[in-house]
Amino acid sequence: MFARLWNWIKGLWRTIARPSVHYSLGFLCMSGFLMGIIFWGGFNTALEVTNTEKFCTGCHEMRDNVFEELKTTIHYTNRSGVRATCPDCHVPHEWTPKIARKMQASKEVWGKIFGTINTREKFLEKRLELAQHEWARLEANDSLECRNCHSEDYMDFTRQSQRAVEAHERFLVTGEKTCIDCHKGIAHQLPDLGQAGMMKPQPTEEQIAAYLDSLTVPARN
């Protein structure tokens, strides 16, 4: 069986490598060029199909869990009508990081096949682990997906609360921290951060306020 397959491969290679008898070099080049366009168009179309909210919520694991949570947040419904979709927050816009993210996300197919989070109970058990993966990714790329829409360069600090201004000037503008460090629960419910002792609980609002009050923030002009 293997010998027959090997002979077939060698025969195919000889056919491909043999100079064309019936077609000119120009015809072959033009055909290759057109086939390249068709292939690239098909590939890019398929890529964009997987980059839509409809595709992301096509399985009940996402539709019945994290998507339902998103619907209750300001990123889904707000006074301006500008809404973030799943790819806006989970897929980089630039080509190379996007392809890298797609390759990384291909592992999720195995999770679907083997039913890793196919029930609500399994999802809740895995929530912290899933969230940590996303947090680590956003920390590594300096919250790139957040910055696709939000930029400290264009923030109107006069329309923010004093606490937000202090936090942004102290951490974001200086680059000491990135968006995801403070906004982990912005679009989905926070998992139990003390689960299995994997993370320390988040500080309370009173503790955050006390810490910010202890900081010396330069006055803005």
KACORPE-V140657 format. One record per residue. N is the residue number from 1. RES is the residue in one letter. PSI is psi in whole degrees, 0 to 359 (NA if undefined). D_LAST is the distance of its C-alpha to the last C-alpha in whole Angstrom. Layout:
BEGIN
n=[N & N]
res=[RES & RES]
psi=[PSI & PSI]
d_last=[D_LAST & D_LAST]
END
This chain:
BEGIN
n=[1 & 2 & 3 & 4 & 5 & 6 & 7 & 8 & 9 & 10 & 11 & 12 & 13 & 14 & 15 & 16 & 17 & 18 & 19 & 20 & 21 & 22 & 23 & 24 & 25 & 26 & 27 & 28 & 29 & 30 & 31 & 32 & 33 & 34 & 35 & 36 & 37 & 38 & 39 & 40 & 41 & 42 & 43 & 44 & 45 & 46 & 47 & 48 & 49 & 50 & 51 & 52 & 53 & 54 & 55 & 56 & 57 & 58 & 59 & 60 & 61 & 62 & 63 & 64 & 65 & 66 & 67 & 68 & 69 & 70 & 71 & 72 & 73 & 74 & 75 & 76 & 77 & 78 & 79 & 80 & 81 & 82 & 83 & 84 & 85 & 86 & 87 & 88 & 89 & 90 & 91 & 92 & 93 & 94 & 95 & 96 & 97 & 98 & 99 & 100 & 101 & 102 & 103 & 104 & 105 & 106 & 107 & 108 & 109 & 110 & 111 & 112 & 113 & 114 & 115 & 116 & 117 & 118 & 119 & 120 & 121 & 122 & 123 & 124 & 125 & 126 & 127 & 128 & 129 & 130 & 131 & 132 & 133 & 134 & 135 & 136 & 137 & 138 & 139 & 140 & 141 & 142 & 143 & 144 & 145 & 146 & 147 & 148 & 149 & 150 & 151 & 152 & 153 & 154 & 155 & 156 & 157 & 158 & 159 & 160 & 161 & 162 & 163 & 164 & 165 & 166 & 167 & 168 & 169 & 170 & 171 & 172 & 173 & 174 & 175 & 176 & 177 & 178 & 179 & 180 & 181 & 182 & 183 & 184 & 185 & 186 & 187 & 188 & 189 & 190 & 191 & 192 & 193 & 194 & 195 & 196 & 197 & 198 & 199 & 200 & 201 & 202 & 203 & 204 & 205 & 206 & 207 & 208 & 209 & 210 & 211 & 212 & 213 & 214 & 215 & 216 & 217 & 218 & 219 & 220 & 221]
res=[M & F & A & R & L & W & N & W & I & K & G & L & W & R & T & I & A & R & P & S & V & H & Y & S & L & G & F & L & C & M & S & G & F & L & M & G & I & I & F & W & G & G & F & N & T & A & L & E & V & T & N & T & E & K & F & C & T & G & C & H & E & M & R & D & N & V & F & E & E & L & K & T & T & I & H & Y & T & N & R & S & G & V & R & A & T & C & P & D & C & H & V & P & H & E & W & T & P & K & I & A & R & K & M & Q & A & S & K & E & V & W & G & K & I & F & G & T & I & N & T & R & E & K & F & L & E & K & R & L & E & L & A & Q & H & E & W & A & R & L & E & A & N & D & S & L & E & C & R & N & C & H & S & E & D & Y & M & D & F & T & R & Q & S & Q & R & A & V & E & A & H & E & R & F & L & V & T & G & E & K & T & C & I & D & C & H & K & G & I & A & H & Q & L & P & D & L & G & Q & A & G & M & M & K & P & Q & P & T & E & E & Q & I & A & A & Y & L & D & S & L & T & V & P & A & R & N]
psi=[314 & 321 & 320 & 319 & 318 & 318 & 323 & 318 & 317 & 322 & 320 & 318 & 320 & 323 & 318 & 321 & 341 & 135 & 145 & 139 & 323 & 342 & 145 & 163 & 321 & 319 & 317 & 320 & 316 & 321 & 317 & 322 & 314 & 320 & 324 & 319 & 315 & 316 & 314 & 318 & 317 & 318 & 314 & 322 & 314 & 322 & 317 & 329 & 320 & 359 & 35 & 155 & 324 & 318 & 317 & 325 & 18 & 336 & 148 & 336 & 316 & 318 & 320 & 354 & 274 & 329 & 322 & 325 & 320 & 324 & 341 & 3 & 168 & 341 & 344 & 316 & 126 & 172 & 335 & 340 & 5 & 118 & 138 & 135 & 172 & 309 & 333 & 326 & 340 & 358 & 123 & 153 & 327 & 148 & 306 & 310 & 328 & 314 & 318 & 320 & 321 & 318 & 320 & 319 & 345 & 338 & 338 & 339 & 319 & 322 & 322 & 316 & 317 & 5 & 42 & 319 & 41 & 1 & 160 & 321 & 316 & 322 & 315 & 324 & 327 & 356 & 312 & 316 & 316 & 317 & 320 & 324 & 316 & 319 & 316 & 321 & 316 & 326 & 323 & 326 & 20 & 43 & 48 & 316 & 326 & 318 & 348 & 333 & 329 & 135 & 129 & 338 & 335 & 14 & 135 & 93 & 337 & 344 & 8 & 158 & 159 & 321 & 319 & 319 & 314 & 317 & 316 & 318 & 323 & 322 & 314 & 309 & 323 & 346 & 9 & 325 & 165 & 170 & 313 & 342 & 327 & 345 & 47 & 329 & 30 & 331 & 343 & 160 & 141 & 139 & 176 & 104 & 345 & 6 & 127 & 20 & 21 & 331 & 152 & 145 & 149 & 147 & 153 & 168 & 324 & 320 & 320 & 316 & 318 & 321 & 316 & 324 & 335 & 350 & 148 & 107 & 125 & 142 & 143 & 146 & NA]
d_last=[80 & 77 & 80 & 80 & 76 & 76 & 78 & 76 & 73 & 75 & 77 & 73 & 72 & 75 & 74 & 71 & 71 & 74 & 74 & 74 & 78 & 77 & 73 & 72 & 69 & 67 & 68 & 67 & 63 & 62 & 64 & 61 & 58 & 59 & 59 & 56 & 54 & 56 & 55 & 52 & 51 & 53 & 51 & 48 & 49 & 50 & 47 & 45 & 47 & 46 & 43 & 43 & 42 & 46 & 47 & 45 & 46 & 50 & 51 & 51 & 49 & 46 & 47 & 48 & 45 & 42 & 42 & 43 & 40 & 37 & 39 & 37 & 34 & 31 & 31 & 35 & 34 & 31 & 30 & 29 & 32 & 31 & 33 & 33 & 37 & 38 & 38 & 34 & 33 & 36 & 37 & 35 & 35 & 35 & 39 & 40 & 38 & 39 & 43 & 42 & 41 & 44 & 46 & 45 & 45 & 49 & 50 & 49 & 52 & 54 & 53 & 54 & 57 & 58 & 56 & 53 & 51 & 54 & 54 & 51 & 52 & 52 & 49 & 47 & 49 & 47 & 44 & 42 & 43 & 42 & 39 & 39 & 40 & 37 & 34 & 35 & 35 & 32 & 31 & 33 & 31 & 28 & 28 & 29 & 30 & 27 & 25 & 27 & 26 & 22 & 20 & 16 & 15 & 16 & 15 & 13 & 11 & 11 & 15 & 16 & 17 & 15 & 18 & 17 & 13 & 14 & 17 & 16 & 13 & 16 & 19 & 18 & 15 & 17 & 20 & 22 & 23 & 24 & 24 & 28 & 27 & 26 & 27 & 31 & 32 & 30 & 33 & 36 & 37 & 37 & 40 & 41 & 39 & 41 & 44 & 47 & 44 & 43 & 39 & 38 & 37 & 33 & 31 & 31 & 28 & 28 & 28 & 25 & 23 & 25 & 24 & 20 & 20 & 21 & 18 & 16 & 12 & 9 & 7 & 4 & 0]
END
